[in-house]
Amino acid sequence: MIARDGSVEPLDAPVERVGDVYRLTASVCSRKGLVVEASNVVIEGGGFVLAGMKLQGSAGVQLVHVRNVTVRNLSIHDFYYGMRVEFSEGVSLEELNVSGCAEGVSVANSTRVGVVGSRFYGNVLGVSTLYSRSFEISNCAIEGGYWGVFASHSPGVRVIGCTISNSSWGVLLLSSHRSTIAWNSFEGTGFYPFESFELTVANNTVNGKPLVYLEGVEGVEVRDAGQIVVVSSNRVAVVGVNVSRTSVGIALIRTNNSLVESCSVAESRWGVLVHGAKSSRVANCIIARNEVGLYLYESSGGEFSGNLLLFNGVGLRLAGSSGNLVWRNCLVANRVEAEVAGGQGNLLDWGPNGGNYWSAHYAEDANRDGVLDQPYPVGAGNVDRYPLASCPLALELPEPAPSCRLRLEVNESEVPKVEAGATVVVKVSASGALPLKAVCFAIGNISTGWFRWDRSENGWDALSKTLAVKLPTPGTHVVKAEVRDAAGRPATCETIIHVEEAAAPKPPPPAGWRPDVVSIVLVCAALLALSRVLKHRKRVAELVRGLSENLRETLLNSA
């Protein structure tokens, strides 16, 4: 510790003092780190390492109630806070390497704190400032973590010339007005201002493309960007833009009558965010592989149609939003198709044939009119009355379409024919770009209803993908299967099975019949008969031999 009077404790700490400059002379492993209570001093790390023990609340360097302190050229890892600055003023943190911490730098209730030329990697949160003023971070590299830079209730934040990569939120401003975000490079992340206004955002790139930030504009059209954030504006059109791997692909924040059309947003935290907006329109977009695809937050009067929401964590999220029209969209293979948290009265169809396709909805289309026979409830007060049986955006769906093949088995062996009354196992295998949703079968004139592909029910075994069927009628029967993928695209496959007349049954044995006893009796009778034959043959041979001897004697006597 460097005490308020400038003394060093303990006396044998590896710190060398020259005036107001304190130099580390060795690396240190510590439970509590270095506590600095003195003002108007410089801590020179000399490239040495402060290593912690991952203890809750520990800090590599802690500055509390100090003024005009500089800490530089130091590596810090495995503390809860790499650097912790509270209730201080005029602090400069320079050339730091901070890793393995919950928070790399935490600044709270302080003024004029700067972080310069430092690197942060493998931390949960890179740099944060809370309830502070005139905080600046410049020429730093921040890699990974949930937040890169997080500022809360800190007006006048400046993030200048930094490289921020692979964080869920690159720079997140929460109620931090009049801040400046300039000359930064975002890779695999981006920028999001939540309730932060009067910002200067200029000359930033996201994945090599411009970060377009518009605030207080009207009638502007955007056609190319790495990320788009529109705030407090009217009649802004975002058309044909491809955005990926950022925090929020396209954000309309407190806008009126704005449009997002024919865009592609992928692999981002939130795909398209409509926040506090009125009369927005999002149409004909592909929004795929985001944590949340289309997010309506406290927005009303919007129209959202013709969009493909594919492979998102949540396809559609409605939070505190009412009076929106959501129709003719395809929600396909999202982990959760839709979430509703507050807000009612959203219209999720526009009459017959004007509903949405929901891959999570299992229902029949008995009359084959393209509309499922049961409505789809999305949440309290939000119901799609006319859910579609298949996705109308066929050209936008990933290929290949589904295909299938049938195999008929008895005792796990493939068979071309069986006897009437035998049970045949119909095994179906299928593939395609999208997960399979449902399957149905027809065997001769026997038809099944639809089974969920991944749920066993009524004879369908979802694990082995088999259905056991008894074939009572002789003849040649066609066995068919139809599978549907998560977008409702069908595929059919068929084979034939020959059913032969069953063999005539054998007459029943007499009463008391015991096959084991009869078999023993028959064997014994056969052995007895054989013995008699052998004895008879021996008697004949003896007679012949005797006859021959008598004849020989007669001939000798006559001579």
C-alpha positions as CSV (number, residue, x, y, z in Angstrom):
1,M,0.0,0.0,0.0
2,I,1.1,3.6,-0.7
3,A,-0.4,5.4,2.2
4,R,-1.8,9.0,2.2
5,D,1.5,10.3,3.6
6,G,3.5,8.6,0.8
7,S,4.9,5.8,2.9
8,V,5.1,2.2,1.5
9,E,3.6,-0.7,3.5
10,P,4.9,-3.3,4.1
11,L,8.5,-2.0,4.3
12,D,9.8,-5.0,2.3
13,A,7.3,-4.5,-0.6
14,P,9.1,-4.5,-4.0
15,V,8.5,-0.8,-4.5
16,E,11.3,1.8,-5.0
17,R,10.5,5.5,-4.3
18,V,12.1,8.4,-6.0
19,G,10.3,11.6,-5.0
20,D,6.7,11.2,-6.1
21,V,7.5,8.3,-8.5
22,Y,7.0,4.7,-7.2
23,R,8.6,2.0,-9.2
24,L,7.9,-1.7,-8.9
25,T,11.1,-3.8,-8.8
26,A,9.5,-7.2,-9.2
27,S,6.3,-9.0,-10.1
28,V,3.9,-9.7,-7.3
29,C,1.2,-12.3,-6.5
30,S,-1.2,-10.8,-4.1
31,R,-4.6,-11.4,-2.6
32,K,-5.5,-7.7,-2.3
33,G,-3.3,-5.9,-4.9
34,L,-1.9,-2.4,-4.6
35,V,-3.9,0.2,-2.7
36,V,-2.9,3.8,-3.4
37,E,-4.2,6.5,-1.0
38,A,-1.6,9.2,-1.9
39,S,-2.4,11.9,-4.4
40,N,0.0,13.6,-6.9
41,V,2.1,10.4,-7.5
42,V,3.2,8.3,-10.4
43,I,3.1,4.4,-10.2
44,E,5.6,3.1,-12.7
45,G,5.1,-0.6,-13.3
46,G,8.3,-1.3,-15.2
47,G,6.5,-4.0,-17.2
48,F,6.1,-6.2,-14.1
49,V,3.1,-8.3,-13.3
50,L,0.5,-8.0,-10.5
51,A,-1.2,-11.4,-10.3
52,G,-4.3,-12.0,-8.2
53,M,-6.2,-15.0,-7.0
54,K,-9.6,-14.4,-8.5
55,L,-11.1,-13.3,-5.2
56,Q,-14.4,-11.5,-5.2
57,G,-14.0,-7.8,-4.9
58,S,-10.2,-7.8,-5.2
59,A,-8.4,-5.2,-7.2
60,G,-5.0,-5.1,-8.9
61,V,-4.6,-1.4,-8.2
62,Q,-7.2,0.5,-6.2
63,L,-7.4,4.3,-6.2
64,V,-10.0,5.8,-3.9
65,H,-10.3,9.5,-3.0
66,V,-7.1,10.5,-4.8
67,R,-6.1,13.3,-7.2
68,N,-3.6,13.5,-10.0
69,V,-2.4,9.9,-10.0
70,T,-0.8,8.2,-13.0
71,V,-0.4,4.4,-13.2
72,R,1.5,3.1,-16.2
73,N,3.4,0.2,-17.8
74,L,1.9,-2.6,-15.7
75,S,0.4,-6.0,-16.4
76,I,-2.5,-7.1,-14.2
77,H,-4.4,-10.3,-14.3
78,D,-6.8,-12.5,-12.2
79,F,-8.3,-9.9,-9.9
80,Y,-12.0,-9.1,-9.8
81,Y,-11.1,-5.5,-10.9
82,G,-7.9,-4.9,-12.8
83,M,-8.0,-1.2,-11.9
84,R,-10.6,0.3,-9.6
85,V,-11.0,4.1,-9.4
86,E,-13.6,5.7,-7.1
87,F,-14.3,9.2,-6.0
88,S,-11.1,10.4,-7.6
89,E,-10.1,13.2,-10.1
90,G,-7.4,13.6,-12.7
91,V,-6.3,9.9,-12.9
92,S,-4.4,8.7,-15.9
93,L,-4.0,4.9,-16.7
94,E,-1.4,4.3,-19.3
95,E,0.1,1.3,-21.1
96,L,-1.7,-1.3,-19.1
97,N,-2.2,-5.0,-20.0
98,V,-5.2,-6.3,-18.1
99,S,-6.6,-9.9,-18.5
100,G,-8.6,-12.5,-16.7
101,C,-10.6,-10.1,-14.6
102,A,-14.4,-9.5,-14.2
103,E,-13.7,-5.8,-15.0
104,G,-10.5,-4.6,-16.5
105,V,-11.0,-1.0,-15.4
106,S,-13.8,0.2,-13.3
107,V,-14.3,3.9,-12.8
108,A,-17.1,5.2,-10.5
109,N,-18.1,8.7,-9.2
110,S,-15.0,10.2,-10.6
111,T,-13.9,13.1,-12.9
112,R,-11.3,13.4,-15.6
113,V,-10.2,9.8,-15.7
114,G,-8.3,8.7,-18.8
115,V,-7.2,5.3,-20.1
116,V,-4.6,5.5,-22.8
117,G,-2.6,3.0,-25.0
118,S,-3.7,-0.1,-23.0
119,R,-4.8,-3.6,-23.9
120,F,-7.7,-5.5,-22.3
121,Y,-8.4,-9.2,-23.2
122,G,-10.2,-12.1,-21.6
123,N,-12.1,-9.9,-19.2
124,V,-15.9,-10.1,-18.8
125,L,-16.1,-6.3,-19.0
126,G,-13.2,-4.3,-20.5
127,V,-13.7,-0.8,-19.3
128,S,-16.6,0.7,-17.4
129,T,-17.5,4.1,-16.1
130,L,-20.5,4.8,-13.8
131,Y,-21.7,8.2,-12.6
132,S,-18.6,9.9,-13.8
133,R,-17.7,12.9,-15.9
134,S,-15.2,13.6,-18.6
135,F,-14.0,10.0,-18.9
136,E,-11.9,9.2,-22.0
137,I,-10.4,6.0,-23.4
138,S,-8.1,6.3,-26.3
139,N,-5.8,4.2,-28.5
140,C,-6.7,1.0,-26.6
141,A,-7.3,-2.5,-27.8
142,I,-10.2,-4.4,-26.2
143,E,-10.8,-8.1,-27.1
144,G,-13.6,-10.4,-26.1
145,G,-15.9,-10.2,-23.1
146,Y,-19.5,-9.3,-22.8
147,W,-18.9,-5.5,-22.8
148,G,-16.0,-3.7,-24.4
149,V,-16.7,-0.2,-23.0
150,F,-19.8,0.4,-20.8
151,A,-20.8,3.8,-19.7
152,S,-23.7,4.4,-17.4
153,H,-25.0,7.9,-16.4
154,S,-21.7,9.4,-17.4
155,P,-22.1,12.4,-19.7
156,G,-19.3,13.5,-22.0
157,V,-17.6,10.1,-22.4
158,R,-15.0,10.0,-25.2
159,V,-14.0,6.7,-26.9
160,I,-11.3,7.6,-29.4
161,G,-9.2,5.6,-31.8
162,C,-9.7,2.2,-30.1
163,T,-9.9,-1.3,-31.6
164,I,-12.7,-3.3,-30.1
165,S,-13.3,-6.9,-31.1
166,N,-15.5,-9.8,-30.4
167,S,-17.5,-8.3,-27.5
168,S,-21.2,-8.8,-27.3
169,W,-21.5,-5.0,-26.9
170,G,-18.5,-3.1,-28.2
171,V,-19.5,0.3,-26.8
172,L,-22.8,0.6,-24.8
173,L,-23.9,4.0,-23.6
174,L,-26.6,4.1,-21.0
175,S,-28.0,7.6,-20.3
176,S,-24.6,9.1,-21.2
177,H,-25.5,12.2,-23.2
178,R,-23.2,14.4,-25.2
179,S,-20.6,11.6,-25.6
180,T,-18.2,11.2,-28.5
181,I,-17.4,7.9,-30.3
182,A,-14.8,8.5,-33.1
183,W,-12.1,6.9,-35.1
184,N,-12.8,3.4,-33.6
185,S,-12.6,0.1,-35.4
186,F,-15.2,-2.5,-34.4
187,E,-14.7,-6.1,-35.4
188,G,-17.4,-8.7,-34.6
189,T,-19.1,-6.2,-32.4
190,G,-20.6,-2.7,-32.5
191,F,-22.1,0.4,-30.9
192,Y,-25.5,0.9,-29.1
193,P,-26.8,4.0,-27.4
194,F,-29.6,3.3,-24.9
195,E,-31.3,6.5,-23.9
196,S,-28.2,8.5,-24.8
197,F,-28.6,11.6,-27.0
198,E,-26.8,14.5,-28.5
199,L,-23.9,12.2,-29.5
200,T,-21.0,12.8,-31.8
201,V,-20.4,9.5,-33.7
202,A,-18.0,9.8,-36.6
203,N,-15.4,8.0,-38.7
204,N,-15.9,4.6,-37.1
205,T,-15.9,1.3,-38.9
206,V,-17.7,-2.0,-38.2
207,N,-16.1,-5.0,-39.9
208,G,-14.4,-2.7,-42.3
209,K,-17.6,-0.8,-43.3
210,P,-18.8,2.6,-42.1
211,L,-20.8,2.8,-38.8
212,V,-23.7,5.0,-39.9
213,Y,-25.1,7.0,-37.0
214,L,-27.9,9.4,-37.8
215,E,-29.4,11.7,-35.1
216,G,-32.0,14.4,-35.7
217,V,-32.2,14.0,-39.5
218,E,-35.1,13.7,-42.0
219,G,-35.5,12.1,-45.4
220,V,-32.1,10.3,-45.5
221,E,-31.5,7.0,-47.3
222,V,-28.8,4.5,-46.4
223,R,-27.6,1.8,-48.8
224,D,-24.3,0.6,-47.4
225,A,-22.9,0.2,-43.8
226,G,-21.4,-2.2,-41.4
227,Q,-23.9,-1.1,-38.7
228,I,-26.8,1.5,-38.8
229,V,-28.1,3.4,-35.8
230,V,-30.8,6.0,-36.4
231,V,-31.9,8.2,-33.4
232,S,-34.7,10.8,-33.1
233,S,-35.2,11.1,-36.9
234,N,-38.0,11.0,-39.4
235,R,-38.5,9.2,-42.8
236,V,-35.1,7.5,-42.8
237,A,-34.9,4.6,-45.3
238,V,-32.4,1.7,-45.0
239,V,-32.5,-0.2,-48.2
240,G,-30.5,-3.3,-49.4
241,V,-27.9,-3.2,-46.7
242,N,-26.1,-6.4,-45.6
243,V,-25.0,-6.4,-42.0
244,S,-23.5,-9.1,-39.9
245,R,-21.4,-9.8,-36.7
246,T,-22.3,-6.7,-34.7
247,S,-24.1,-5.8,-31.5
248,V,-27.3,-4.4,-33.2
249,G,-27.4,-4.7,-37.0
250,I,-30.0,-2.0,-37.6
251,A,-31.5,0.2,-34.9
252,L,-34.4,2.6,-35.2
253,I,-34.5,4.5,-31.9
254,R,-37.3,7.0,-31.4
255,T,-37.9,7.4,-35.1
256,N,-41.1,8.1,-37.0
257,N,-42.2,6.8,-40.4
258,S,-38.9,5.0,-41.1
259,L,-38.2,2.0,-43.4
260,V,-35.9,-1.0,-43.4
261,E,-36.4,-2.9,-46.6
262,S,-34.7,-5.8,-48.5
263,C,-31.8,-6.0,-46.0
264,S,-29.9,-8.9,-44.6
265,V,-28.9,-9.0,-40.9
266,A,-27.0,-12.0,-39.5
267,E,-25.0,-13.3,-36.6
268,S,-25.5,-10.3,-34.4
269,R,-26.8,-9.9,-30.9
270,W,-30.0,-8.2,-32.1
271,G,-30.8,-8.2,-35.7
272,V,-33.3,-5.3,-36.2
273,L,-34.2,-3.2,-33.2
274,V,-37.2,-0.9,-33.3
275,H,-37.1,1.1,-30.0
276,G,-39.6,3.7,-29.0
277,A,-40.5,4.2,-32.7
278,K,-43.8,5.0,-34.4
279,S,-45.1,3.9,-37.8
280,S,-41.9,2.0,-38.7
281,R,-41.9,-0.5,-41.5
282,V,-39.6,-3.5,-41.8
283,A,-40.2,-5.5,-45.0
284,N,-38.7,-8.2,-47.1
285,C,-35.6,-8.7,-45.0
286,I,-33.7,-11.9,-44.1
287,I,-32.8,-11.8,-40.4
288,A,-30.9,-15.0,-39.5
289,R,-28.7,-16.4,-36.7
290,N,-29.0,-13.5,-34.3
291,E,-29.7,-13.8,-30.6
292,V,-32.9,-11.9,-31.3
293,G,-34.1,-11.5,-34.8
294,L,-36.7,-8.7,-34.9
295,Y,-37.0,-6.8,-31.6
296,L,-39.9,-4.4,-31.1
297,Y,-39.4,-2.4,-27.8
298,E,-42.0,0.1,-26.7
299,S,-43.0,0.7,-30.3
300,S,-46.4,1.2,-31.9
301,G,-48.1,1.6,-35.2
302,G,-45.5,-0.3,-37.3
303,E,-45.9,-2.8,-40.1
304,F,-43.6,-5.8,-40.4
305,S,-44.2,-8.1,-43.4
306,G,-42.5,-10.4,-45.8
307,N,-39.5,-11.1,-43.5
308,L,-37.7,-14.4,-43.1
309,L,-36.7,-14.9,-39.4
310,L,-34.4,-17.9,-39.5
311,F,-32.2,-19.8,-37.0
312,N,-32.4,-17.0,-34.4
313,G,-32.4,-17.5,-30.6
314,V,-35.7,-15.6,-30.5
315,G,-37.3,-14.9,-33.8
316,L,-39.7,-12.1,-32.8
317,R,-39.6,-10.3,-29.5
318,L,-42.5,-7.9,-28.5
319,A,-41.7,-5.9,-25.3
320,G,-44.1,-3.2,-24.3
321,S,-45.2,-2.8,-27.9
322,S,-48.9,-2.4,-29.1
323,G,-50.8,-1.7,-32.2
324,N,-48.3,-3.2,-34.7
325,L,-49.2,-5.3,-37.8
326,V,-47.1,-8.4,-38.2
327,W,-48.1,-10.4,-41.2
328,R,-46.9,-12.7,-44.0
329,N,-43.5,-13.3,-42.2
330,C,-41.8,-16.7,-42.0
331,L,-40.5,-17.7,-38.6
332,V,-38.4,-20.8,-39.2
333,A,-36.3,-22.9,-36.9
334,N,-35.8,-20.3,-34.3
335,R,-35.2,-21.7,-30.8
336,V,-38.1,-19.6,-29.6
337,E,-40.4,-18.3,-32.3
338,A,-41.8,-15.4,-30.4
339,E,-41.7,-13.8,-27.0
340,V,-44.2,-11.2,-25.6
341,A,-43.4,-9.2,-22.6
342,G,-46.1,-6.6,-22.0
343,G,-48.1,-4.8,-24.7
344,Q,-51.3,-6.1,-26.4
345,G,-53.4,-5.5,-29.4
346,N,-50.7,-6.3,-32.0
347,L,-52.4,-7.7,-35.1
348,L,-50.6,-10.9,-36.2
349,D,-52.5,-11.4,-39.4
350,W,-54.3,-9.4,-42.0
351,G,-57.3,-11.6,-42.5
352,P,-57.4,-15.0,-44.4
353,N,-54.1,-15.8,-46.1
354,G,-52.6,-12.9,-44.3
355,G,-51.1,-14.7,-41.3
356,N,-47.5,-15.7,-40.6
357,Y,-45.7,-19.1,-41.0
358,W,-44.6,-20.5,-37.6
359,S,-42.5,-23.6,-37.7
360,A,-43.3,-24.3,-34.1
361,H,-47.0,-24.5,-34.8
362,Y,-48.3,-28.1,-35.4
363,A,-51.9,-28.2,-36.8
364,E,-53.7,-29.7,-39.8
365,D,-54.7,-28.0,-43.0
366,A,-57.7,-30.3,-43.7
367,N,-59.1,-28.4,-46.7
368,R,-55.7,-27.7,-48.2
369,D,-56.3,-24.0,-48.4
370,G,-52.9,-23.1,-47.2
371,V,-54.1,-21.9,-43.8
372,L,-53.8,-24.1,-40.7
373,D,-57.1,-25.0,-39.0
374,Q,-56.0,-23.8,-35.5
375,P,-54.9,-20.2,-34.6
376,Y,-51.5,-19.7,-33.1
377,P,-51.4,-17.9,-29.8
378,V,-48.1,-15.9,-29.4
379,G,-48.8,-14.3,-26.1
380,A,-51.5,-12.5,-24.0
381,G,-53.7,-10.6,-26.4
382,N,-51.5,-11.5,-29.5
383,V,-52.9,-14.3,-31.7
384,D,-52.3,-15.2,-35.3
385,R,-55.8,-16.3,-36.5
386,Y,-54.7,-17.5,-39.9
387,P,-51.3,-19.2,-39.5
388,L,-49.9,-20.3,-42.9
389,A,-49.3,-24.0,-43.7
390,S,-46.0,-23.3,-45.5
391,C,-43.6,-20.4,-45.8
392,P,-44.4,-18.1,-48.8
393,L,-40.8,-17.0,-49.1
394,A,-39.7,-20.1,-50.9
395,L,-37.0,-18.4,-53.0
396,E,-35.3,-17.1,-49.8
397,L,-35.1,-20.4,-48.0
398,P,-31.8,-22.3,-47.8
399,E,-31.2,-25.2,-50.1
400,P,-31.4,-28.1,-50.5
401,A,-35.1,-28.8,-49.9
402,P,-36.0,-31.9,-48.0
403,S,-35.8,-35.4,-49.4
404,C,-36.6,-38.8,-48.0
405,R,-36.2,-42.6,-48.5
406,L,-38.2,-45.6,-47.2
407,R,-37.1,-49.0,-46.0
408,L,-39.4,-51.9,-45.0
409,E,-38.1,-54.2,-42.3
410,V,-39.0,-57.3,-40.4
411,N,-36.7,-58.2,-37.5
412,E,-34.4,-55.4,-38.7
413,S,-33.9,-57.0,-42.1
414,E,-35.2,-55.3,-45.3
415,V,-38.0,-57.4,-46.9
416,P,-39.7,-57.1,-50.3
417,K,-42.7,-59.3,-49.3
418,V,-44.5,-60.7,-46.2
419,E,-47.4,-62.9,-45.4
420,A,-50.8,-61.4,-44.7
421,G,-51.1,-60.5,-41.0
422,A,-47.4,-59.8,-40.6
423,T,-46.2,-56.6,-38.9
424,V,-43.8,-54.5,-41.0
425,V,-41.7,-51.7,-39.7
426,V,-41.7,-48.6,-42.0
427,K,-38.4,-46.7,-41.6
428,V,-38.0,-43.3,-43.1
429,S,-34.7,-41.3,-43.4
430,A,-34.7,-37.7,-44.5
431,S,-32.3,-34.8,-45.0
432,G,-32.3,-31.2,-46.1
433,A,-30.9,-27.7,-45.2
434,L,-33.6,-27.2,-42.5
435,P,-34.6,-29.4,-39.6
436,L,-37.5,-31.7,-40.3
437,K,-40.8,-30.8,-38.7
438,A,-43.4,-33.5,-39.4
439,V,-44.1,-36.8,-41.3
440,C,-47.2,-38.7,-42.3
441,F,-47.7,-42.2,-44.0
442,A,-50.0,-43.9,-46.4
443,I,-49.9,-47.7,-46.7
444,G,-52.4,-49.0,-49.3
445,N,-55.7,-47.4,-48.3
446,I,-54.5,-46.8,-44.7
447,S,-53.5,-43.2,-43.9
448,T,-52.0,-41.7,-40.8
449,G,-52.2,-38.2,-39.6
450,W,-49.2,-36.0,-39.1
451,F,-46.6,-36.9,-36.5
452,R,-44.1,-34.5,-35.1
453,W,-40.7,-35.5,-36.5
454,D,-39.1,-35.3,-33.0
455,R,-41.9,-36.6,-30.8
456,S,-43.0,-40.2,-30.4
457,E,-46.8,-40.7,-30.5
458,N,-49.4,-43.2,-31.7
459,G,-47.0,-45.8,-33.0
460,W,-44.5,-43.3,-34.4
461,D,-41.0,-43.8,-32.8
462,A,-39.2,-40.5,-33.2
463,L,-35.9,-41.9,-32.0
464,S,-35.6,-44.7,-34.6
465,K,-37.9,-42.8,-37.2
466,T,-40.1,-45.9,-37.6
467,L,-43.8,-46.8,-37.7
468,A,-45.0,-50.4,-37.2
469,V,-47.9,-51.4,-39.4
470,K,-49.8,-54.7,-39.7
471,L,-50.7,-55.7,-43.3
472,P,-53.8,-58.0,-43.3
473,T,-54.8,-57.9,-46.9
474,P,-52.9,-59.9,-49.6
475,G,-51.8,-58.0,-52.7
476,T,-49.2,-55.4,-53.8
477,H,-49.4,-52.3,-51.6
478,V,-47.8,-48.9,-52.1
479,V,-46.2,-47.4,-49.0
480,K,-45.8,-43.7,-49.1
481,A,-44.3,-41.1,-46.7
482,E,-44.4,-37.3,-46.8
483,V,-42.0,-35.2,-44.7
484,R,-42.1,-31.5,-44.2
485,D,-39.1,-29.3,-43.1
486,A,-39.3,-26.4,-40.7
487,A,-40.4,-24.1,-43.5
488,G,-43.3,-26.5,-44.5
489,R,-41.6,-27.6,-47.7
490,P,-42.7,-31.2,-48.5
491,A,-40.9,-34.2,-49.8
492,T,-42.5,-37.6,-50.7
493,C,-41.0,-41.0,-51.1
494,E,-42.5,-44.4,-51.7
495,T,-41.9,-48.1,-52.1
496,I,-44.0,-51.3,-52.6
497,I,-44.6,-54.4,-50.5
498,H,-46.0,-57.7,-51.7
499,V,-48.4,-59.3,-49.2
500,E,-48.9,-63.1,-49.9
501,E,-51.7,-65.3,-48.7
502,A,-50.8,-66.8,-45.3
503,A,-50.0,-70.6,-45.4
504,A,-52.9,-72.9,-44.5
505,P,-52.8,-73.7,-40.8
506,K,-51.9,-77.3,-39.8
507,P,-54.7,-79.5,-38.1
508,P,-54.5,-79.4,-34.4
509,P,-52.9,-82.4,-32.7
510,P,-55.1,-84.9,-30.8
511,A,-55.9,-84.4,-27.2
512,G,-53.0,-85.3,-25.0
513,W,-50.5,-84.9,-27.9
514,R,-47.0,-84.6,-26.7
515,P,-44.5,-84.1,-29.6
516,D,-41.5,-85.0,-27.4
517,V,-43.0,-88.4,-26.5
518,V,-44.1,-89.3,-30.0
519,S,-40.7,-88.5,-31.3
520,I,-39.1,-90.9,-28.9
521,V,-41.6,-93.7,-29.7
522,L,-41.0,-93.4,-33.4
523,V,-37.2,-93.5,-33.0
524,C,-37.5,-96.7,-30.9
525,A,-39.8,-98.4,-33.5
526,A,-37.4,-97.7,-36.2
527,L,-34.5,-99.1,-34.3
528,L,-36.5,-102.3,-33.5
529,A,-37.4,-102.8,-37.1
530,L,-33.8,-102.3,-38.2
531,S,-32.7,-104.9,-35.6
532,R,-35.2,-107.4,-36.9
533,V,-34.0,-106.9,-40.5
534,L,-30.4,-107.4,-39.4
535,K,-31.2,-110.7,-37.5
536,H,-33.2,-112.0,-40.5
537,R,-30.3,-111.4,-42.8
538,K,-28.0,-113.3,-40.5
539,R,-30.4,-116.4,-40.4
540,V,-30.6,-116.5,-44.3
541,A,-26.8,-116.4,-44.6
542,E,-26.5,-119.3,-42.2
543,L,-29.0,-121.4,-44.2
544,V,-27.2,-120.6,-47.4
545,R,-23.9,-121.6,-45.9
546,G,-25.5,-124.8,-44.5
547,L,-27.1,-125.7,-47.8
548,S,-23.8,-125.3,-49.6
549,E,-22.1,-127.6,-47.2
550,N,-24.8,-130.4,-47.6
551,L,-24.6,-130.0,-51.3
552,R,-20.9,-130.4,-51.3
553,E,-21.0,-133.5,-49.1
554,T,-23.7,-135.1,-51.4
555,L,-21.5,-134.5,-54.4
556,L,-18.5,-136.1,-52.7
557,N,-20.4,-139.2,-51.7
558,S,-21.8,-139.8,-55.2
559,A,-18.3,-139.6,-56.6
